[in-house]
């Protein structure tokens, strides 16, 4: 038996969340006393493929096929499932990214496997039981689930496991599979990226603004702080509904769920719908002039004050720190 990790790439490059997933899968393989095999689909440079060995992949299966240059949920799931069967992998790991959330259940069906999506910790394997801690209820709670099936699929929440170097061979092998036309009934024709800045799902730091900023003309402070911190920008639903910011920046229950290391909320009251999308953040900092704002109840750090007074001081402090570093 072995563990298989799907190494997702974007434009031919692996993201940090991929290295997190490989590190996580390596830890599972060590727990189970077996080896780790990675699979990559699409055009990725040989050197980048071999570099997966740096995080524990002993072998890397390279799938290069013109039909698979662009992501196709059903086709990619078929390829990953076939690789799992070929390598006798009873555990498949992938990142719980936008792509991963579509892949995990499809792979589960093909392998008749139990699925734990949104995993936030290593599985506990003891007494013949295999349990996984995962997010539940749109991130408002955690659940511990037991996977009783022979095969298992685990989708890891980004930023929930650190990148760990664990030198392995990283031997690259070509892996050829036959594609079925039935897997290509729904195709992605084009991908249009709204920005070249840090994407919200992958961001380690997120700076988010709400109606307390009073209007789109005041968003320069948010963007300046985000740029200084290497962060992504986000907003609450009322802000995107008002057209102050694009809907692609809306985080919350009906928007994008994020789990950064640091989430800074500025002028956001903290309605339950917003908290559902950000509660997996490791550290939450809230800036709000209303001391009774619900967000303060879940914040790790809170600043009661007017954003128009606090933000300039915070920006100045970050600039001073970076200048002296």
C-alpha positions as CSV (number, residue, x, y, z in Angstrom):
1,X,0.0,0.0,0.0
2,X,1.1,3.6,-0.4
3,X,-0.1,7.2,-0.2
4,X,-0.8,9.3,-3.4
5,X,-0.7,13.1,-3.4
6,X,-2.2,15.1,-6.2
7,X,0.3,18.0,-6.8
8,X,-1.9,20.8,-8.2
9,X,-0.2,23.4,-10.3
10,X,-1.3,26.8,-11.6
11,X,0.1,27.8,-15.0
12,X,2.8,25.1,-14.7
13,X,4.0,26.2,-11.2
14,X,3.2,24.6,-7.9
15,X,1.7,26.8,-5.2
16,X,2.5,26.8,-1.5
17,X,-0.7,24.9,-0.8
18,X,0.7,22.1,-2.9
19,X,3.9,21.9,-0.8
20,X,1.7,21.9,2.3
21,X,-0.3,19.0,1.0
22,X,2.8,17.0,0.0
23,X,4.3,17.6,3.5
24,X,1.0,16.5,5.0
25,X,0.9,13.4,2.9
26,X,4.5,12.5,3.7
27,X,3.6,12.7,7.5
28,X,0.6,10.3,6.8
29,X,2.9,7.9,4.9
30,X,5.3,7.9,7.8
31,X,2.5,7.2,10.2
32,X,1.4,4.2,8.0
33,X,5.0,3.0,7.4
34,X,4.7,3.3,3.7
35,X,5.9,5.4,0.8
36,X,4.6,8.6,-0.8
37,X,3.9,8.9,-4.6
38,X,3.0,12.3,-6.2
39,X,1.0,12.8,-9.4
40,X,1.2,16.0,-11.5
41,X,-1.1,16.7,-14.4
42,X,-0.3,19.3,-17.1
43,X,2.9,21.0,-18.3
44,X,5.3,21.3,-15.4
45,X,9.1,21.7,-15.8
46,X,11.1,18.5,-15.0
47,X,13.1,20.4,-12.4
48,X,9.9,21.5,-10.6
49,X,8.5,18.0,-10.7
50,X,11.7,16.5,-9.1
51,X,11.6,19.3,-6.5
52,X,8.5,17.6,-4.9
53,X,11.1,15.1,-3.5
54,X,12.2,17.9,-1.3
55,X,9.0,17.5,0.6
56,X,8.9,13.7,0.7
57,X,7.7,12.4,-2.6
58,X,9.7,9.3,-3.5
59,X,8.3,9.2,-7.0
60,X,6.5,11.7,-9.2
61,X,4.1,10.5,-11.9
62,X,4.0,13.0,-14.7
63,X,0.9,13.1,-16.8
64,X,1.4,15.1,-20.0
65,X,-1.6,15.0,-22.4
66,X,-2.9,17.7,-24.7
67,X,-6.4,17.0,-23.6
68,X,-5.4,17.6,-20.0
69,X,-3.6,20.9,-20.4
70,X,-6.6,22.6,-18.9
71,X,-8.3,21.5,-15.7
72,X,-11.3,19.2,-16.3
73,X,-12.9,17.9,-13.0
74,X,-14.1,14.5,-14.2
75,X,-11.1,13.8,-16.4
76,X,-8.6,14.7,-13.7
77,X,-10.5,12.6,-11.1
78,X,-10.3,9.6,-13.5
79,X,-6.5,10.0,-14.0
80,X,-5.9,10.4,-10.2
81,X,-8.1,7.4,-9.4
82,X,-6.2,5.3,-12.1
83,X,-2.9,6.3,-10.6
84,X,-4.1,5.3,-7.1
85,X,-5.1,1.9,-8.4
86,X,-1.8,1.4,-10.4
87,X,0.3,2.3,-7.4
88,X,-1.8,0.5,-4.9
89,X,-2.5,3.7,-3.0
90,X,-5.2,3.3,-0.3
91,X,-4.9,7.0,0.8
92,X,-5.2,9.9,-1.7
93,X,-4.4,13.4,-0.5
94,X,-5.0,16.7,-2.2
95,X,-5.4,20.4,-1.3
96,X,-8.9,21.6,-0.5
97,X,-8.6,24.3,-3.1
98,X,-11.2,25.4,-5.6
99,X,-10.2,22.5,-7.8
100,X,-9.7,20.1,-4.9
101,X,-13.3,20.6,-3.7
102,X,-14.5,19.3,-7.0
103,X,-12.0,16.5,-7.3
104,X,-12.3,14.9,-3.8
105,X,-15.9,13.6,-4.1
106,X,-15.4,12.4,-7.6
107,X,-12.2,10.5,-6.7
108,X,-14.1,9.1,-3.7
109,X,-16.8,7.7,-5.9
110,X,-14.3,6.1,-8.4
111,X,-12.3,4.5,-5.5
112,X,-15.3,3.7,-3.3
113,X,-13.5,5.7,-0.7
114,X,-14.6,7.6,2.4
115,X,-13.9,11.4,2.0
116,X,-12.7,13.9,4.6
117,X,-12.7,17.4,3.0
118,X,-11.5,20.4,4.8
119,X,-9.0,18.5,7.0
120,X,-7.1,20.7,9.4
121,X,-4.9,18.1,11.2
122,X,-3.1,14.8,10.7
123,X,-5.3,11.7,10.9
124,X,-5.2,9.8,14.1
125,X,-4.6,6.1,13.4
126,X,-5.0,3.9,16.5
127,X,-7.0,0.9,17.6
128,X,-7.9,0.1,14.1
129,X,-9.6,3.4,13.7
130,X,-8.8,6.2,11.2
131,X,-10.1,9.6,12.3
132,X,-9.7,13.0,10.8
133,X,-10.4,16.5,12.2
134,X,-12.1,18.8,9.6
135,X,-14.0,22.0,9.4
136,X,-17.8,21.8,9.5
137,X,-20.9,24.1,9.1
138,X,-19.1,26.5,6.8
139,X,-16.1,26.7,9.0
140,X,-18.1,27.6,12.2
141,X,-17.1,24.4,13.9
142,X,-14.8,21.4,13.7
143,X,-15.8,17.7,13.4
144,X,-13.9,14.5,13.9
145,X,-14.9,11.9,11.4
146,X,-14.0,8.3,11.2
147,X,-13.2,6.8,7.7
148,X,-14.1,3.1,7.8
149,X,-13.6,2.4,4.1
150,X,-10.5,0.5,2.7
151,X,-9.7,3.5,0.5
152,X,-9.6,7.1,1.8
153,X,-9.5,10.6,0.3
154,X,-8.4,13.6,2.3
155,X,-8.5,17.2,1.2
156,X,-6.3,19.5,3.3
157,X,-7.4,23.0,4.1
158,X,-4.8,25.5,2.8
159,X,-2.6,27.1,5.5
160,X,-3.6,24.4,8.1
161,X,-0.3,22.4,7.8
162,X,3.2,23.8,7.6
163,X,5.6,23.1,4.7
164,X,8.2,20.5,5.9
165,X,11.3,19.5,4.1
166,X,11.9,15.8,4.0
167,X,14.4,14.8,1.4
168,X,13.3,12.0,-0.9
169,X,14.3,10.8,-4.4
170,X,11.6,12.7,-6.3
171,X,12.2,10.3,-9.2
172,X,10.0,11.5,-12.2
173,X,8.2,8.9,-14.3
174,X,5.9,9.4,-17.2
175,X,2.4,8.1,-16.5
176,X,0.2,7.4,-19.5
177,X,-3.5,7.0,-19.2
178,X,-6.3,6.6,-21.7
179,X,-8.8,9.4,-21.6
180,X,-12.5,8.8,-22.1
181,X,-14.7,11.1,-24.1
182,X,-17.4,10.9,-21.4
183,X,-15.0,12.7,-19.1
184,X,-15.0,15.8,-21.3
185,X,-18.6,16.7,-21.4
186,X,-18.0,19.9,-19.3
187,X,-14.9,21.9,-20.3
188,X,-13.3,25.1,-19.1
189,X,-13.0,27.3,-22.2
190,X,-11.2,30.2,-20.7
191,X,-9.8,31.4,-17.3
192,X,-9.8,35.2,-16.7
193,X,-7.9,36.3,-13.7
194,X,-9.3,39.5,-12.1
195,X,-5.9,40.5,-10.7
196,X,-2.2,39.5,-10.6
197,X,-2.1,40.1,-6.9
198,X,-2.1,37.4,-4.2
199,X,-5.2,35.3,-4.5
200,X,-7.6,35.1,-1.6
201,X,-7.7,31.2,-1.2
202,X,-3.9,31.0,-1.1
203,X,-3.1,34.1,0.9
204,X,-1.3,33.8,4.2
205,X,-2.4,37.3,5.2
206,X,-5.7,38.9,4.3
207,X,-6.6,42.6,4.9
208,X,-10.4,43.0,4.8
209,X,-12.6,46.1,4.9
210,X,-16.3,46.7,5.6
211,X,-18.9,49.5,5.6
212,X,-17.0,51.3,8.3
213,X,-14.7,52.6,5.6
214,X,-17.6,54.7,4.4
215,X,-16.9,54.5,0.6
216,X,-14.7,53.0,-2.1
217,X,-12.6,56.2,-2.2
218,X,-11.1,55.2,1.2
219,X,-9.9,51.8,0.1
220,X,-6.4,53.1,-0.6
221,X,-5.4,52.6,3.0
222,X,-6.5,48.9,2.9
223,X,-4.6,48.3,-0.3
224,X,-1.5,50.1,1.0
225,X,-1.4,48.0,4.2
226,X,-2.0,44.8,2.1
227,X,0.9,45.7,-0.2
228,X,3.2,46.3,2.7
229,X,2.3,43.0,4.3
230,X,2.3,41.0,1.0
231,X,-1.4,40.3,1.7
232,X,-4.6,39.8,-0.3
233,X,-7.4,42.3,0.0
234,X,-11.0,41.3,0.9
235,X,-14.3,42.8,1.9
236,X,-17.6,42.0,3.5
237,X,-20.8,41.2,1.5
238,X,-22.5,44.6,1.9
239,X,-19.4,46.2,0.5
240,X,-19.4,44.0,-2.7
241,X,-23.2,44.4,-3.0
242,X,-22.8,48.2,-2.9
243,X,-20.2,47.9,-5.8
244,X,-17.4,49.4,-3.7
245,X,-15.3,46.3,-4.3
246,X,-15.5,43.4,-6.8
247,X,-17.4,40.3,-5.8
248,X,-14.2,38.3,-6.2
249,X,-13.1,39.9,-2.9
250,X,-16.2,39.0,-0.9
251,X,-15.4,36.6,1.9
252,X,-18.1,34.9,4.0
253,X,-20.6,32.2,3.9
254,X,-21.9,33.1,0.5
255,X,-18.5,34.3,-0.8
256,X,-14.9,32.9,-0.5
257,X,-13.9,31.0,2.6
258,X,-10.4,31.8,3.7
259,X,-8.0,30.3,6.3
260,X,-4.9,32.6,6.4
261,X,-2.4,32.8,9.1
262,X,-3.5,36.4,9.8
263,X,-6.9,38.0,9.0
264,X,-7.2,41.8,9.6
265,X,-10.8,43.0,9.7
266,X,-11.3,46.8,9.4
267,X,-14.7,48.3,9.9
268,X,-16.5,45.0,9.8
269,X,-19.1,44.3,12.5
270,X,-18.7,40.5,12.3
271,X,-22.1,39.1,11.3
272,X,-22.4,35.3,11.5
273,X,-22.4,35.0,7.7
274,X,-19.0,36.8,7.5
275,X,-17.5,34.8,10.4
276,X,-18.5,31.6,8.6
277,X,-15.9,32.4,5.9
278,X,-13.0,33.5,8.1
279,X,-13.3,31.5,11.4
280,X,-10.5,29.1,10.2
281,X,-8.0,32.0,10.3
282,X,-5.2,31.3,12.7
283,X,-5.0,34.9,14.1
284,X,-7.8,37.4,13.7
285,X,-7.2,41.2,14.3
286,X,-10.3,43.4,14.5
287,X,-10.3,47.2,14.1
288,X,-13.7,48.8,14.9
289,X,-14.9,51.9,16.7
290,X,-17.9,50.0,18.1
291,X,-16.7,48.2,21.2
292,X,-19.8,46.0,21.1
293,X,-19.1,44.7,17.6
294,X,-19.7,40.9,17.5
295,X,-16.3,40.5,15.8
296,X,-14.5,41.3,19.0
297,X,-15.9,38.1,20.6
298,X,-13.9,35.9,18.2
299,X,-10.9,38.2,17.7
300,X,-7.4,37.3,19.0
301,X,-6.5,41.0,19.1
302,X,-8.9,43.9,19.0
303,X,-8.4,47.7,18.5
304,X,-11.4,49.9,19.5
305,X,-10.9,53.0,17.4
306,X,-11.7,54.8,14.2
307,X,-10.2,53.1,11.2
308,X,-9.3,56.6,9.8
309,X,-7.1,57.2,12.8
310,X,-5.8,53.6,13.4
311,X,-4.9,52.6,9.9
312,X,-2.5,55.5,9.1
313,X,-0.7,54.7,12.4
314,X,-0.5,51.0,11.6
315,X,0.8,51.7,8.1
316,X,3.4,54.0,9.5
317,X,4.5,51.4,12.0
318,X,4.8,48.7,9.4
319,X,6.9,51.0,7.2
320,X,9.2,51.8,10.1
321,X,9.6,48.2,10.9
322,X,10.4,47.2,7.3
323,X,12.9,50.1,7.0
324,X,14.8,49.0,10.2
325,X,14.7,45.2,9.4
